[in-house]
């Protein structure tokens, strides 16, 4: 069996993007995306906030176009970081490393599903 690590999420930007830089000077953009479980839209337990990270050109190009509450489709891969605290406790964090970000047309959300990517804007 071949392993696959691919994630596609559609949700709303829950936290405005933050930019930082790696030691080599390349850009890093981090933000949170709120996604809703289609089976449980009515309760708060049906919502998840996922951390998203974008690097290099994707981070530079998208930063000024994203804002809180905006509907967005994110494609990428899951990455788990693990570390030990100074007290010796194990910690981990899972995030999505974005490979593509697309603004979703909010005027016709149901039509977007039927037509695929025709209603999405790629920047």
C-alpha positions as CSV (number, residue, x, y, z in Angstrom):
1,X,0.0,0.0,0.0
2,X,1.3,3.4,-0.9
3,X,1.1,6.1,1.8
4,X,-0.7,9.3,1.1
5,X,-0.7,12.6,3.1
6,X,-3.1,15.0,1.4
7,X,-5.6,17.3,3.1
8,X,-8.3,19.5,1.5
9,X,-10.3,21.8,3.8
10,X,-12.8,24.5,3.2
11,X,-13.6,26.9,6.0
12,X,-13.3,30.4,7.3
13,X,-10.2,32.2,8.3
14,X,-10.5,32.2,12.1
15,X,-7.3,34.1,12.9
16,X,-5.7,36.8,10.8
17,X,-2.5,35.7,9.2
18,X,0.9,36.3,10.8
19,X,4.1,36.6,8.9
20,X,7.5,35.6,10.2
21,X,10.8,34.7,8.5
22,X,13.1,31.7,8.7
23,X,16.8,32.2,9.3
24,X,17.5,32.0,5.5
25,X,15.1,35.0,5.0
26,X,12.2,33.1,3.4
27,X,8.6,33.9,4.4
28,X,6.3,31.9,6.7
29,X,2.6,32.7,7.1
30,X,0.5,31.2,9.9
31,X,-3.2,31.4,10.4
32,X,-6.1,29.3,11.7
33,X,-9.0,28.0,9.7
34,X,-12.4,27.1,11.2
35,X,-14.0,24.1,9.6
36,X,-17.5,22.7,10.4
37,X,-18.5,19.1,10.5
38,X,-21.3,18.8,7.9
39,X,-23.0,16.2,10.1
40,X,-23.0,18.5,13.2
41,X,-23.4,22.1,12.0
42,X,-25.6,23.3,14.9
43,X,-23.4,22.7,17.9
44,X,-20.0,24.2,18.8
45,X,-18.6,20.6,19.1
46,X,-19.0,20.3,15.3
47,X,-16.4,23.1,14.7
48,X,-12.7,22.6,14.6
49,X,-9.9,25.2,14.3
50,X,-7.0,24.0,12.3
51,X,-3.6,25.7,12.2
52,X,-2.3,26.4,8.7
53,X,1.3,27.2,7.6
54,X,2.4,28.4,4.2
55,X,6.0,29.0,3.1
56,X,8.0,31.0,0.6
57,X,6.1,32.4,-2.4
58,X,2.7,31.1,-1.3
59,X,3.2,32.9,2.1
60,X,4.3,36.2,0.5
61,X,1.6,36.2,-2.2
62,X,-1.4,35.4,0.0
63,X,-0.7,37.4,3.2
64,X,-2.3,40.7,2.1
65,X,-5.3,38.9,0.5
66,X,-6.5,37.0,3.6
67,X,-8.6,38.4,6.4
68,X,-10.6,37.1,9.3
69,X,-13.9,35.5,8.3
70,X,-13.0,34.9,4.7
71,X,-14.0,31.6,3.1
72,X,-11.0,29.7,1.9
73,X,-10.0,26.3,0.5
74,X,-6.7,24.9,1.7
75,X,-4.8,22.0,0.1
76,X,-1.8,20.6,1.8
77,X,-0.3,17.9,4.0
78,X,-0.5,17.1,7.7
79,X,2.7,17.6,9.7
80,X,3.1,16.6,13.4
81,X,5.8,18.4,15.5
82,X,6.9,16.7,18.7
83,X,9.0,18.1,21.5
84,X,9.8,17.8,25.2
85,X,9.1,20.6,27.6
86,X,11.8,21.7,30.1
87,X,9.9,19.7,32.7
88,X,10.3,16.5,30.5
89,X,6.7,16.3,29.3
90,X,6.0,15.2,25.7
91,X,4.1,17.6,23.6
92,X,2.9,17.4,20.0
93,X,1.1,19.7,17.5
94,X,-0.5,18.9,14.2
95,X,-0.8,21.5,11.5
96,X,-1.5,21.7,7.7
97,X,1.4,22.7,5.5
98,X,-0.4,24.5,2.7
99,X,0.5,23.8,-0.9
100,X,-2.5,25.7,-2.4
101,X,-4.8,28.4,-1.1
102,X,-8.0,29.5,-2.9
103,X,-10.6,32.0,-2.1
104,X,-14.1,30.5,-2.3
105,X,-17.0,32.4,-3.9
106,X,-19.4,32.9,-0.9
107,X,-22.3,34.0,-3.1
108,X,-23.2,30.5,-4.2
109,X,-21.6,28.0,-1.8
110,X,-23.9,25.1,-2.9
111,X,-23.2,25.8,-6.6
112,X,-19.4,25.8,-5.9
113,X,-19.7,22.2,-4.8
114,X,-21.6,21.2,-8.0
115,X,-19.2,23.0,-10.4
116,X,-15.9,22.3,-8.7
117,X,-13.3,24.9,-9.0
118,X,-15.1,27.1,-11.5
119,X,-16.3,29.6,-8.8
120,X,-13.0,29.8,-7.0
121,X,-10.5,32.6,-7.5
122,X,-6.9,31.7,-7.7
123,X,-4.4,34.4,-7.0
